[in-house]
Amino acid sequence: MSYLYNIYDYLTHVFKELPNAQSIEDVEALLPWNANLV
């Protein structure tokens, strides 16, 4: 079940930050293997 919370946290982070992305590097930083949710 904690796996679902991690997905929720990740998607919340992406949808919050994506509108502020100014470059492809900003978007790439939001990919799951680059995102830092700590």
C-alpha positions in Angstrom: 0.0 0.0 0.0 2.8 2.4 0.7 3.7 2.0 -3.0 0.5 3.8 -3.9 1.4 6.7 -1.7 4.8 7.0 -3.4 3.1 7.2 -6.8 0.6 9.8 -5.5 3.5 11.9 -4.1 5.4 11.6 -7.3 2.5 12.6 -9.5 1.6 15.5 -7.1 5.1 16.7 -7.4 5.2 16.4 -11.2 1.8 18.2 -11.7 2.9 21.0 -9.3 6.3 21.6 -11.0 5.6 20.9 -14.7 3.9 24.3 -15.4 7.1 26.0 -14.2 9.4 24.0 -16.5 11.2 26.3 -18.8 13.4 23.9 -20.7 13.7 20.2 -21.6 16.2 19.8 -18.8 13.5 21.0 -16.3 11.1 18.4 -17.7 13.8 15.7 -17.6 14.4 16.5 -14.0 10.8 15.5 -13.2 11.2 12.0 -14.7 10.9 9.2 -12.1 14.6 8.3 -12.1 15.6 11.9 -11.6 12.9 13.2 -9.2 14.0 13.7 -5.6 11.0 13.5 -3.3 12.8 13.4 0.0 
